[in-house]
Amino acid sequence: MYRPLVTRRRAYEVLATNLHRLTFEQNLTLEEVARRAGISLEQLEAICSGEVDPDLDLVDLIAKAVGVTASELLAEPDYN
């Protein structure tokens, strides 16, 4: 039986954690990230909270808005 490596909920947690870290490091607001990605702030907040299931194209737009790849945005943080 197929079991995902990461649950959907964990993927949203990782995306939100990485996005908040990147916005902090770059002194960006979520409003600025949303504007750069061409989406609404409400949509970005819904993605981060797991209310909306983004497709990879949308994840890629958000990643580009903060200067990383989609893979980097979805990668588990390295706490070492």
C-alpha positions in Angstrom: 0.0 0.0 0.0 1.3 3.5 -0.9 2.0 5.7 2.0 3.2 9.3 1.4 6.6 10.3 2.8 5.0 13.4 4.2 1.4 14.0 5.2 -0.5 16.8 3.5 -0.7 18.6 6.8 3.0 18.4 7.4 3.7 19.7 3.9 1.6 22.8 4.7 3.4 23.2 8.0 6.8 23.0 6.2 5.7 25.5 3.5 4.4 28.0 6.1 7.5 27.6 8.3 9.9 28.1 5.4 7.8 31.0 4.0 7.8 32.8 7.3 11.6 32.3 7.8 12.3 33.6 4.3 10.0 36.6 4.7 11.7 37.4 8.0 15.2 37.0 6.5 14.3 39.2 3.6 12.3 41.7 5.6 9.2 41.1 3.5 5.5 41.1 4.5 3.1 38.4 3.4 1.3 41.2 1.5 4.5 41.8 -0.5 5.0 38.1 -1.2 1.4 37.8 -2.4 1.8 40.8 -4.6 5.1 39.4 -6.1 3.4 36.0 -6.7 0.4 37.6 -8.3 -2.1 36.2 -5.7 -4.2 37.7 -3.0 -3.1 37.9 0.6 -6.2 35.9 1.5 -5.2 33.1 -0.9 -1.6 33.0 0.5 -2.8 32.9 4.1 -5.3 30.1 3.1 -2.4 28.1 1.6 -0.2 28.5 4.6 -3.0 27.4 6.9 -3.9 24.4 4.8 -7.3 25.6 3.9 -6.4 25.6 0.2 -4.6 22.8 -1.6 -2.2 24.6 -4.0 -1.0 23.0 -7.2 2.7 23.0 -8.0 2.5 26.0 -10.3 1.1 28.1 -7.4 3.8 26.8 -5.1 6.4 27.7 -7.7 5.0 31.3 -8.0 5.2 31.7 -4.2 8.7 30.3 -4.1 9.9 32.6 -6.9 8.4 35.5 -5.0 10.9 34.8 -2.2 13.8 33.8 -4.4 13.9 30.1 -3.9 12.8 27.0 -5.8 9.6 25.1 -5.1 11.7 22.2 -3.8 13.5 24.5 -1.4 10.2 26.0 -0.2 8.8 22.5 0.5 12.0 21.1 2.1 12.1 20.1 5.7 13.9 22.8 7.7 17.4 21.9 8.9 17.6 22.8 12.5 21.3 21.9 12.9 
